[in-house]
Amino acid sequence: MRQRSEITQTIIGAFCILIINGLVFGIGYLLAYYNYPNWLFIVGVWLAIGISIVQLIYGIPAMLWLRRRQQFALMKGVIIGTVITALLNGGCFLMVFINNR
């Protein structure tokens, strides 16, 4: 079996994180949309808004696990996906805060 190139593995790692982020955002949106009971609404809003913080819960263990398995290309992809999400989320927060002033 042919080993995948490092670039392919890096892209796969980044897309995996971005897909997981989309799923977490979708769950948060659904919890906020249905608003029943009230504590689920609060959890849903924080999941939808704070996706870059929530991704640390699964991003750091994934990085450590991939490092232990010596899959450094996938680990780079996970880091890239995490940074992309944090930058996009930070940009959205800046747009909201600047428009509310």
Backbone bond lengths (Angstrom), bond angles and torsions (degrees), N, CA, C in turn:
res aa  C-N    CA-C-N  psi(-1)  N-CA   C-N-CA  omega(-1)  CA-C   N-CA-C  phi
1 M - - - 1.438 - - 1.527 108.82 -
2 R 1.301 115.57 136.54 1.451 121.50 -178.25 1.523 110.99 -82.33
3 Q 1.297 116.78 133.41 1.463 120.54 179.52 1.525 109.23 -77.12
4 R 1.319 116.97 137.69 1.457 121.88 178.37 1.515 110.86 -66.73
5 S 1.316 114.81 150.53 1.460 118.26 178.89 1.527 110.12 -71.88
6 E 1.300 115.58 163.19 1.462 120.66 -177.40 1.524 111.42 -66.89
7 I 1.329 117.04 -36.02 1.466 120.23 -179.92 1.528 110.37 -65.36
8 T 1.319 117.22 -41.99 1.467 120.88 179.22 1.522 110.73 -63.10
9 Q 1.317 116.89 -43.98 1.461 120.13 179.37 1.526 111.43 -65.90
10 T 1.309 117.62 -36.35 1.460 120.92 177.94 1.519 110.48 -64.89
11 I 1.331 117.32 -42.87 1.463 121.24 178.64 1.519 110.52 -65.29
12 I 1.322 117.79 -40.48 1.466 121.14 178.34 1.526 110.41 -62.50
13 G 1.334 117.95 -43.30 1.466 121.46 178.51 1.518 112.20 -62.00
14 A 1.338 116.94 -41.45 1.468 120.25 179.75 1.525 110.56 -66.93
15 F 1.332 117.47 -43.07 1.459 119.92 179.27 1.525 112.15 -66.08
16 C 1.321 117.52 -34.73 1.475 119.79 177.46 1.524 110.50 -61.56
17 I 1.314 117.23 -45.87 1.462 120.24 178.86 1.519 110.83 -64.42
18 L 1.324 117.81 -41.79 1.464 120.36 -179.47 1.533 111.28 -66.03
19 I 1.320 117.59 -35.93 1.470 120.51 176.98 1.526 110.49 -68.28
20 I 1.331 117.03 -42.99 1.467 119.95 177.61 1.525 110.25 -62.65
21 N 1.326 117.78 -40.03 1.463 121.19 177.11 1.519 110.57 -61.52
22 G 1.319 117.17 -40.45 1.467 120.73 177.07 1.515 112.09 -63.14
23 L 1.328 116.72 -39.93 1.468 120.05 177.65 1.525 111.39 -65.80
24 V 1.327 117.12 -43.05 1.466 120.52 178.65 1.526 110.20 -63.81
25 F 1.338 116.94 -41.58 1.456 120.29 177.50 1.529 110.64 -63.03
26 G 1.330 117.31 -41.34 1.461 120.97 178.78 1.523 112.08 -63.17
27 I 1.323 116.65 -42.10 1.466 120.23 177.43 1.527 109.94 -63.12
28 G 1.331 116.78 -44.45 1.465 120.02 178.18 1.514 112.11 -62.67
29 Y 1.329 116.93 -39.15 1.458 120.61 178.98 1.530 110.99 -66.06
30 L 1.331 116.75 -42.68 1.462 119.61 178.90 1.529 111.71 -64.55
31 L 1.325 116.90 -41.25 1.460 119.68 177.62 1.525 110.85 -63.24
32 A 1.329 116.90 -40.09 1.463 119.88 179.33 1.524 111.35 -71.86
33 Y 1.325 117.70 -32.43 1.462 121.48 -177.33 1.527 111.88 -70.55
34 Y 1.304 116.43 -43.63 1.464 119.23 -176.63 1.517 113.42 -81.40
35 N 1.329 119.51 -21.39 1.458 125.03 168.41 1.527 114.08 49.45
36 Y 1.307 117.66 39.22 1.453 119.19 177.24 1.501 109.06 -143.08
37 P 1.278 119.69 127.61 1.464 131.46 -17.96 1.520 111.25 -70.02
38 N 1.309 116.50 178.76 1.461 121.87 -170.82 1.527 113.84 -62.49
39 W 1.317 118.53 -35.02 1.462 119.16 -178.69 1.519 110.91 -68.42
40 L 1.340 117.76 -28.51 1.459 119.73 175.73 1.523 111.18 -66.53
41 F 1.326 116.61 -33.12 1.460 120.16 177.46 1.517 110.57 -62.67
42 I 1.315 116.41 -44.42 1.470 120.52 179.80 1.521 110.45 -63.85
43 V 1.333 117.07 -44.02 1.460 120.74 177.99 1.524 110.29 -62.58
44 G 1.326 116.92 -42.29 1.458 121.13 -179.74 1.508 113.04 -63.18
45 V 1.319 116.45 -41.95 1.462 119.88 179.18 1.524 110.34 -64.68
46 W 1.325 117.61 -42.75 1.459 119.66 -179.63 1.514 111.82 -69.00
47 L 1.341 117.86 -32.70 1.462 119.46 175.62 1.524 110.99 -67.19
48 A 1.320 116.45 -40.60 1.461 120.21 -178.46 1.522 111.56 -72.27
49 I 1.310 117.50 -38.30 1.465 121.18 -177.06 1.532 111.57 -82.77
50 G 1.297 116.87 -44.48 1.457 120.58 -172.55 1.508 113.84 -98.93
51 I 1.334 117.55 44.21 1.455 120.63 -176.63 1.523 111.93 -62.48
52 S 1.320 118.14 -32.12 1.465 118.78 -179.40 1.525 111.38 -71.16
53 I 1.324 117.10 -28.48 1.465 120.09 175.85 1.525 110.22 -77.27
54 V 1.336 116.28 -41.31 1.462 120.86 -178.86 1.523 110.84 -65.26
55 Q 1.325 117.46 -32.36 1.459 119.23 -177.62 1.524 112.34 -67.55
56 L 1.320 117.85 -18.03 1.462 119.84 175.74 1.524 111.48 -65.84
57 I 1.346 116.43 -26.56 1.468 120.77 -179.27 1.526 110.75 -65.12
58 Y 1.319 117.41 -36.59 1.461 119.67 179.77 1.520 112.93 -110.13
59 G 1.303 118.97 -15.52 1.460 121.38 -178.56 1.517 113.21 -75.57
60 I 1.315 116.82 -47.06 1.468 120.18 -178.78 1.525 111.91 -65.71
61 P 1.350 119.92 -45.43 1.472 118.04 175.86 1.529 112.79 -62.39
62 A 1.331 117.67 -34.82 1.467 119.77 177.72 1.522 110.56 -65.01
63 M 1.335 116.84 -41.12 1.462 120.40 178.11 1.526 111.58 -63.76
64 L 1.328 116.35 -44.04 1.465 119.92 179.09 1.524 111.59 -64.65
65 W 1.335 116.63 -39.83 1.461 120.91 179.13 1.531 110.71 -65.21
66 L 1.329 117.39 -43.75 1.461 120.62 179.26 1.526 111.23 -67.40
67 R 1.321 116.53 -34.43 1.465 119.41 177.00 1.522 111.02 -66.46
68 R 1.331 116.36 -40.43 1.461 120.53 178.97 1.534 111.17 -64.64
69 R 1.345 116.41 -34.93 1.466 121.22 178.12 1.522 112.59 -84.01
70 Q 1.328 117.15 -0.11 1.458 125.45 179.23 1.526 112.12 58.88
71 Q 1.318 115.88 42.18 1.460 122.14 174.12 1.527 107.15 -106.87
72 F 1.320 114.31 76.36 1.454 120.52 -171.42 1.523 113.12 -71.11
73 A 1.324 117.56 -30.41 1.468 119.67 179.34 1.526 110.57 -67.57
74 L 1.329 117.76 -43.55 1.462 120.55 176.53 1.524 110.67 -64.38
75 M 1.330 116.18 -37.51 1.459 119.99 178.47 1.528 110.68 -63.18
76 K 1.323 117.39 -39.40 1.462 120.70 176.56 1.528 110.56 -62.60
77 G 1.329 116.26 -40.14 1.463 120.32 178.03 1.513 112.39 -63.90
78 V 1.323 116.49 -40.15 1.466 120.34 177.78 1.526 109.64 -63.80
79 I 1.314 117.08 -41.48 1.469 120.57 178.63 1.524 110.20 -64.52
80 I 1.317 117.43 -43.21 1.464 121.06 179.54 1.526 110.68 -62.87
81 G 1.334 117.70 -44.85 1.462 120.68 178.13 1.512 112.79 -62.59
82 T 1.327 116.38 -37.97 1.461 121.09 178.26 1.532 111.01 -66.23
83 V 1.310 116.91 -43.02 1.469 120.58 -179.72 1.525 110.71 -67.55
84 I 1.326 117.67 -41.03 1.466 120.82 178.13 1.523 110.29 -60.08
85 T 1.322 117.16 -45.27 1.460 120.86 179.44 1.527 111.40 -63.11
86 A 1.325 117.06 -43.16 1.466 120.02 179.90 1.527 111.28 -63.72
87 L 1.329 117.21 -40.66 1.461 119.96 179.48 1.526 111.76 -67.63
88 L 1.324 117.36 -42.34 1.466 120.10 178.36 1.525 111.37 -65.16
89 N 1.324 116.46 -41.13 1.456 120.34 179.49 1.532 110.23 -66.86
90 G 1.319 117.34 -40.79 1.461 120.33 177.38 1.516 112.11 -63.48
91 G 1.323 117.06 -38.91 1.460 120.54 177.13 1.515 112.30 -64.59
92 C 1.324 116.49 -38.91 1.471 119.64 177.96 1.526 110.88 -66.09
93 F 1.340 117.07 -40.13 1.461 119.67 177.08 1.521 111.08 -62.78
94 L 1.337 117.47 -40.99 1.463 119.98 179.24 1.513 111.34 -63.60
95 M 1.327 116.85 -40.55 1.471 119.64 178.92 1.527 111.12 -63.06
96 V 1.318 117.19 -41.00 1.463 121.07 179.92 1.520 110.48 -67.15
97 F 1.330 117.49 -45.18 1.463 120.29 -177.96 1.521 112.10 -69.02
98 I 1.328 118.12 -36.45 1.464 120.70 179.44 1.528 110.08 -69.08
99 N 1.329 118.06 -39.17 1.468 121.23 -179.33 1.516 112.65 -71.45
100 N 1.317 118.98 -23.01 1.460 121.50 -178.83 1.520 112.96 -86.94
101 R 1.290 119.34 -2.61 1.468 121.40 -179.57 1.464 112.03 -85.94
